Amino acid sequence: MKHIISMKNVSLIRGNRVILKDINWEVKEKEQWVILGLNGSGKTSILNIVTGYQYPTKGEVSVLGKKFGQANLPELRKQIGFVSSALDRFHQTLRSETVEDIVISGKFATIGLYENVTNEDRERAEQLMTFLRIDHLKGKTYDTLSQGERRKVLIGRALMAEPELLILDEPSIGLDLLAREDILSLMKEIILHQQCHVLYVTHYIGEIIEEMTHVLLLKEGQIVAAGRKEDVLTEERLSETFQLPVKVHWENNRPWASIHKNIGSATLAKAESK
Ligand SMILES: Nc1ncnc2c1ncn2[C@@H]1O[C@H](COP(=O)(O)OP(=O)(O)OP(=O)(O)O)[C@@H](O)[C@H]1O
């Protein structure tokens, strides 16, 4: 069986700063992973390594069965869809593009359409827009969309090239409850119908929907736990990860976190000073 992601003894050091330390992590076929951790715990650095934009100081990395160092990264990246709220950086470039052109541009990994678009491309984009419930936005430009609509257009763009791995870096950031649940219901549909492996980064454990199977907990660049979500999402491990006494309860097959009620400002100050 091919590994979707394999990291062996991976460390990332920049200057005298250890950003990731001894990461050993495997994502196998049919597993859908969530990465959780505090700000600065190393989540984005892991994604940058997976997409080949950052090279580890030490260790071995394979993605979709291709070993880094030998793999053709531009070719490999075509099989990886990436959605990040950081794409809003390109907002100026995207703003006058139409929804359908942004979705189609995912095939060429460009912002803007500079290559020949075939009828099949247009058909695929139409299907994706229907699938993502954004077909009514056809013809609209990006700058006229709500945040939730923009996020869905970017997901459509990432799916256009039929990626084997779909990475979503905090896709619900800045969205209201309704728009967030809309994105989560699309995640479910994507996992069930798009034949890709999802790697989902979030700060909120309540976003771990039933279809997400595995969780990686990161703290200060090191793995606290990685494995099946039922085994990983324990109060002890979450409390260690978030440096607070966390309580977990499961509702509608989703985990929810709360803080033990007797936590005082002294505990918070202690956690913040770490
Ligand atoms: N090139 C770099 N040089 C020095 N430090 C870096 C570099 N890249 C990241 N860091 C530091 O490494 C740590 C991990 O950063 P990273 O962005 O991976 O965390 P994160 O978990 O994604 O955080 P957030 O949830 O805030 O996005 C941070 O403290 C960051 O400042």
PDBQT file of the ligand as one rigid body, heavy atoms in Angstrom, charges set to zero:
ROOT
HETATM    1  N1  LIG A 301      11.626  30.675   8.303  1.00  0.00    +0.000 N 
HETATM    2  C1  LIG A 301      11.481  30.756   9.625  1.00  0.00    +0.000 A 
HETATM    3  N2  LIG A 301      12.479  31.262  10.404  1.00  0.00    +0.000 NA
HETATM    4  C2  LIG A 301      12.351  31.348  11.747  1.00  0.00    +0.000 A 
HETATM    5  N3  LIG A 301      11.247  30.956  12.425  1.00  0.00    +0.000 NA
HETATM    6  C3  LIG A 301      10.229  30.456  11.709  1.00  0.00    +0.000 A 
HETATM    7  C4  LIG A 301      10.284  30.323  10.280  1.00  0.00    +0.000 A 
HETATM    8  N4  LIG A 301       9.101  29.767   9.864  1.00  0.00    +0.000 NA
HETATM    9  C5  LIG A 301       8.353  29.568  10.971  1.00  0.00    +0.000 A 
HETATM   10  N5  LIG A 301       9.011  29.984  12.076  1.00  0.00    +0.000 N 
HETATM   11  C6  LIG A 301       8.562  29.891  13.466  1.00  0.00    +0.000 C 
HETATM   12  O1  LIG A 301       8.243  28.526  13.706  1.00  0.00    +0.000 OA
HETATM   13  C7  LIG A 301       7.101  28.407  14.544  1.00  0.00    +0.000 C 
HETATM   14  C8  LIG A 301       6.059  27.539  13.875  1.00  0.00    +0.000 C 
HETATM   15  O2  LIG A 301       5.457  28.285  12.830  1.00  0.00    +0.000 OA
HETATM   16  P1  LIG A 301       4.198  27.747  12.001  1.00  0.00    +0.000 P 
HETATM   17  O3  LIG A 301       3.768  28.865  11.106  1.00  0.00    +0.000 OA
HETATM   18  O4  LIG A 301       4.547  26.462  11.373  1.00  0.00    +0.000 OA
HETATM   19  O5  LIG A 301       3.128  27.517  13.166  1.00  0.00    +0.000 OA
HETATM   20  P2  LIG A 301       1.559  27.286  13.073  1.00  0.00    +0.000 P 
HETATM   21  O6  LIG A 301       1.247  26.159  14.004  1.00  0.00    +0.000 OA
HETATM   22  O7  LIG A 301       1.134  27.135  11.659  1.00  0.00    +0.000 OA
HETATM   23  O8  LIG A 301       0.981  28.631  13.667  1.00  0.00    +0.000 OA
HETATM   24  P3  LIG A 301      -0.435  29.381  13.398  1.00  0.00    +0.000 P 
HETATM   25  O9  LIG A 301      -1.498  28.519  13.995  1.00  0.00    +0.000 OA
HETATM   26  O10 LIG A 301      -0.278  30.662  14.123  1.00  0.00    +0.000 OA
HETATM   27  O11 LIG A 301      -0.577  29.558  11.911  1.00  0.00    +0.000 OA
HETATM   28  C9  LIG A 301       6.623  29.817  14.833  1.00  0.00    +0.000 C 
HETATM   29  O12 LIG A 301       7.093  30.211  16.079  1.00  0.00    +0.000 OA
HETATM   30  C10 LIG A 301       7.267  30.646  13.716  1.00  0.00    +0.000 C 
HETATM   31  O13 LIG A 301       7.532  31.950  14.149  1.00  0.00    +0.000 OA
ENDROOT
TORSDOF 0
